[in-house]
Amino acid sequence: MTTTLTKPTPSVRIKNSTIKFTQVCLFCIFSWACHIVAIKLNSPIPGSVIGLAVLLILLSMKLVPEKMVNNGATWLISDLLLFFIPPVVSVIKYQDILEHFGTVLLSSMLIASTIVLLGTAFTVDRLFKFEHQYRAKKQLQGAI
Amino acid sequence: MNISGLGIFCLLLTLAGYYSSKILYRRHRKVWFAPIIAAPVVILAVVASLHIPLAGYFTYTHWLAALLAPATIAFAVPIYRERNLIKQYPITLTVGVVVGLLLGLGSSWLVTYFTAMPAELSNSLMVRSVSTPFAIEATPAFGGVPGLTAMLVLLTGVMGMLICEPLFKVAKIKSSVAKGMALGASAHGAGAAKATEIGRQEGVIASLTMIFTGVAMVILAPTFAALIH
């Protein structure tokens, strides 16, 4: 990672933005193609998830260089929140339900989230120690 | 204001609400400026107080929502980038994803079992702990509604972000892998952002967990739904 203390020149910034924009467009076209394929095949798995798998395979086989998708992917992921604001706004339709069940909803979600956070953290904490020791032991045996 | 004028206003409102809270949060680091809290609250408040009809709001903003699918595909890049980490701890990551996914679904089912909520609300709760693009794809299988689901996913993210640190302290969770996986499995994108604030490794692990639980949820949603109903 290169950190530049000086501000990039305007021409560099325009070039970077163009690269990012082109890559995002490529992602959109690819996503649309995957969507069509999923519909044509009557696939129970949505096009976006098929696209994720296909891109991962292409990257692993080095058929698509990481550089070709990196900037676009970073932008799409870092501004993910922007894309789901419109669906969130549509809850205005359900204002009555949310007002009526707000307290029950929030308290039950709080309980549920606590279960997930602690349950996952405890399991992983124990397991990680085990796998870490196992790996260390294996490496030691390899060394002997 | 005619329909297209209103549509442009709503698109600009959404962009301005999002990017201004992003800039404010970067400068001030106050939790209520965080885009996940400030942006939806401000935009919802404006839309509600001006009584903007939803159809008008969606005229152009539905193009933003259309970017959720390309963003899902983009998740392939961080998986590829962190392939060495995945190869290092395959058992921990797999079991963590499975446990996180089952606990996310199971805990939601448990609380709706003991409370009386309307079906569309309780069904939309099932996928609340996976990232929005996956949740929106998976929710119809459970009989959930995309709009409500998006809202519940968002609330879950904010909640996980706020309660994680006191919980980790009380439960004496110290390893970065455990923190990262718990945040990714319970609070998806918001959890991953929070995990990145705790540390780089936590952030990467949270993002991976979020992606894997999301993909698994989408693929397994019909099976889970059949088991629950």
Boltz contact constraints between the chains, C-beta under 6 A:
constraints:
  - contact:
      token1: [A, 27]
      token2: [B, 70]
      max_distance: 6.0
  - contact:
      token1: [A, 27]
      token2: [B, 73]
      max_distance: 6.0
  - contact:
      token1: [A, 28]
      token2: [B, 70]
      max_distance: 6.0
  - contact:
      token1: [A, 31]
      token2: [B, 69]
      max_distance: 6.0
  - contact:
      token1: [A, 31]
      token2: [B, 70]
      max_distance: 6.0
  - contact:
      token1: [A, 31]
      token2: [B, 73]
      max_distance: 6.0
  - contact:
      token1: [A, 45]
      token2: [B, 219]
      max_distance: 6.0
  - contact:
      token1: [A, 46]
      token2: [B, 137]
      max_distance: 6.0
  - contact:
      token1: [A, 48]
      token2: [B, 69]
      max_distance: 6.0
  - contact:
      token1: [A, 48]
      token2: [B, 72]
      max_distance: 6.0
  - contact:
      token1: [A, 48]
      token2: [B, 73]
      max_distance: 6.0
  - contact:
      token1: [A, 49]
      token2: [B, 215]
      max_distance: 6.0
  - contact:
      token1: [A, 49]
      token2: [B, 218]
      max_distance: 6.0
  - contact:
      token1: [A, 51]
      token2: [B, 73]
      max_distance: 6.0
  - contact:
      token1: [A, 52]
      token2: [B, 72]
      max_distance: 6.0
  - contact:
      token1: [A, 52]
      token2: [B, 73]
      max_distance: 6.0
  - contact:
      token1: [A, 52]
      token2: [B, 75]
      max_distance: 6.0
  - contact:
      token1: [A, 52]
      token2: [B, 76]
      max_distance: 6.0
  - contact:
      token1: [A, 55]
      token2: [B, 73]
      max_distance: 6.0
  - contact:
      token1: [A, 55]
      token2: [B, 76]
      max_distance: 6.0
  - contact:
      token1: [A, 56]
      token2: [B, 76]
      max_distance: 6.0
  - contact:
      token1: [A, 56]
      token2: [B, 79]
      max_distance: 6.0
  - contact:
      token1: [A, 59]
      token2: [B, 80]
      max_distance: 6.0
  - contact:
      token1: [A, 69]
      token2: [B, 77]
      max_distance: 6.0
  - contact:
      token1: [A, 73]
      token2: [B, 74]
      max_distance: 6.0
  - contact:
      token1: [A, 73]
      token2: [B, 77]
      max_distance: 6.0
  - contact:
      token1: [A, 76]
      token2: [B, 70]
      max_distance: 6.0
  - contact:
      token1: [A, 76]
      token2: [B, 71]
      max_distance: 6.0
  - contact:
      token1: [A, 76]
      token2: [B, 74]
      max_distance: 6.0
  - contact:
      token1: [A, 77]
      token2: [B, 74]
      max_distance: 6.0
  - contact:
      token1: [A, 80]
      token2: [B, 71]
      max_distance: 6.0
  - contact:
      token1: [A, 80]
      token2: [B, 189]
      max_distance: 6.0
  - contact:
      token1: [A, 81]
      token2: [B, 35]
      max_distance: 6.0
  - contact:
      token1: [A, 81]
      token2: [B, 36]
      max_distance: 6.0
  - contact:
      token1: [A, 82]
      token2: [B, 18]
      max_distance: 6.0
  - contact:
      token1: [A, 83]
      token2: [B, 64]
      max_distance: 6.0
  - contact:
      token1: [A, 83]
      token2: [B, 65]
      max_distance: 6.0
  - contact:
      token1: [A, 83]
      token2: [B, 67]
      max_distance: 6.0
  - contact:
      token1: [A, 83]
      token2: [B, 68]
      max_distance: 6.0
  - contact:
      token1: [A, 84]
      token2: [B, 132]
      max_distance: 6.0
  - contact:
      token1: [A, 84]
      token2: [B, 150]
      max_distance: 6.0
  - contact:
      token1: [A, 85]
      token2: [B, 14]
      max_distance: 6.0
  - contact:
      token1: [A, 85]
      token2: [B, 40]
      max_distance: 6.0
  - contact:
      token1: [A, 86]
      token2: [B, 61]
      max_distance: 6.0
  - contact:
      token1: [A, 86]
      token2: [B, 64]
      max_distance: 6.0
  - contact:
      token1: [A, 86]
      token2: [B, 65]
      max_distance: 6.0
  - contact:
      token1: [A, 87]
      token2: [B, 65]
      max_distance: 6.0
  - contact:
      token1: [A, 87]
      token2: [B, 146]
      max_distance: 6.0
  - contact:
      token1: [A, 87]
      token2: [B, 147]
      max_distance: 6.0
  - contact:
      token1: [A, 87]
      token2: [B, 150]
      max_distance: 6.0
  - contact:
      token1: [A, 88]
      token2: [B, 40]
      max_distance: 6.0
  - contact:
      token1: [A, 88]
      token2: [B, 150]
      max_distance: 6.0
  - contact:
      token1: [A, 88]
      token2: [B, 151]
      max_distance: 6.0
  - contact:
      token1: [A, 88]
      token2: [B, 154]
      max_distance: 6.0
  - contact:
      token1: [A, 89]
      token2: [B, 47]
      max_distance: 6.0
  - contact:
      token1: [A, 89]
      token2: [B, 57]
      max_distance: 6.0
  - contact:
      token1: [A, 90]
      token2: [B, 54]
      max_distance: 6.0
  - contact:
      token1: [A, 90]
      token2: [B, 147]
      max_distance: 6.0
  - contact:
      token1: [A, 91]
      token2: [B, 147]
      max_distance: 6.0
  - contact:
      token1: [A, 91]
      token2: [B, 151]
      max_distance: 6.0
  - contact:
      token1: [A, 92]
      token2: [B, 48]
      max_distance: 6.0
  - contact:
      token1: [A, 94]
      token2: [B, 148]
      max_distance: 6.0
  - contact:
      token1: [A, 97]
      token2: [B, 118]
      max_distance: 6.0
  - contact:
      token1: [A, 97]
      token2: [B, 121]
      max_distance: 6.0
  - contact:
      token1: [A, 101]
      token2: [B, 117]
      max_distance: 6.0
  - contact:
      token1: [A, 104]
      token2: [B, 115]
      max_distance: 6.0
  - contact:
      token1: [A, 108]
      token2: [B, 111]
      max_distance: 6.0
  - contact:
      token1: [A, 108]
      token2: [B, 115]
      max_distance: 6.0
  - contact:
      token1: [A, 111]
      token2: [B, 111]
      max_distance: 6.0
  - contact:
      token1: [A, 112]
      token2: [B, 107]
      max_distance: 6.0
  - contact:
      token1: [A, 112]
      token2: [B, 108]
      max_distance: 6.0
  - contact:
      token1: [A, 112]
      token2: [B, 111]
      max_distance: 6.0
  - contact:
      token1: [A, 113]
      token2: [B, 159]
      max_distance: 6.0
  - contact:
      token1: [A, 113]
      token2: [B, 160]
      max_distance: 6.0
  - contact:
      token1: [A, 113]
      token2: [B, 186]
      max_distance: 6.0
  - contact:
      token1: [A, 115]
      token2: [B, 107]
      max_distance: 6.0
  - contact:
      token1: [A, 116]
      token2: [B, 103]
      max_distance: 6.0
  - contact:
      token1: [A, 116]
      token2: [B, 104]
      max_distance: 6.0
  - contact:
      token1: [A, 116]
      token2: [B, 107]
      max_distance: 6.0
  - contact:
      token1: [A, 116]
      token2: [B, 129]
      max_distance: 6.0
  - contact:
      token1: [A, 116]
      token2: [B, 186]
      max_distance: 6.0
  - contact:
      token1: [A, 117]
      token2: [B, 167]
      max_distance: 6.0
  - contact:
      token1: [A, 117]
      token2: [B, 182]
      max_distance: 6.0
  - contact:
      token1: [A, 117]
      token2: [B, 186]
      max_distance: 6.0
  - contact:
      token1: [A, 118]
      token2: [B, 171]
      max_distance: 6.0
  - contact:
      token1: [A, 119]
      token2: [B, 103]
      max_distance: 6.0
  - contact:
      token1: [A, 120]
      token2: [B, 99]
      max_distance: 6.0
  - contact:
      token1: [A, 120]
      token2: [B, 100]
      max_distance: 6.0
  - contact:
      token1: [A, 120]
      token2: [B, 181]
      max_distance: 6.0
  - contact:
      token1: [A, 120]
      token2: [B, 182]
      max_distance: 6.0
  - contact:
      token1: [A, 120]
      token2: [B, 185]
      max_distance: 6.0
  - contact:
      token1: [A, 121]
      token2: [B, 173]
      max_distance: 6.0
  - contact:
      token1: [A, 121]
      token2: [B, 178]
      max_distance: 6.0
  - contact:
      token1: [A, 121]
      token2: [B, 182]
      max_distance: 6.0
  - contact:
      token1: [A, 123]
      token2: [B, 99]
      max_distance: 6.0
  - contact:
      token1: [A, 124]
      token2: [B, 96]
      max_distance: 6.0
  - contact:
      token1: [A, 124]
      token2: [B, 177]
      max_distance: 6.0
  - contact:
      token1: [A, 124]
      token2: [B, 178]
      max_distance: 6.0
  - contact:
      token1: [A, 124]
      token2: [B, 181]
      max_distance: 6.0
  - contact:
      token1: [A, 125]
      token2: [B, 173]
      max_distance: 6.0
  - contact:
      token1: [A, 125]
      token2: [B, 175]
      max_distance: 6.0
  - contact:
      token1: [A, 125]
      token2: [B, 178]
      max_distance: 6.0
  - contact:
      token1: [A, 127]
      token2: [B, 92]
      max_distance: 6.0
  - contact:
      token1: [A, 127]
      token2: [B, 95]
      max_distance: 6.0
  - contact:
      token1: [A, 128]
      token2: [B, 92]
      max_distance: 6.0
  - contact:
      token1: [A, 128]
      token2: [B, 175]
      max_distance: 6.0
  - contact:
      token1: [A, 128]
      token2: [B, 177]
      max_distance: 6.0
  - contact:
      token1: [A, 131]
      token2: [B, 89]
      max_distance: 6.0
  - contact:
      token1: [A, 131]
      token2: [B, 91]
      max_distance: 6.0
  - contact:
      token1: [A, 131]
      token2: [B, 92]
      max_distance: 6.0
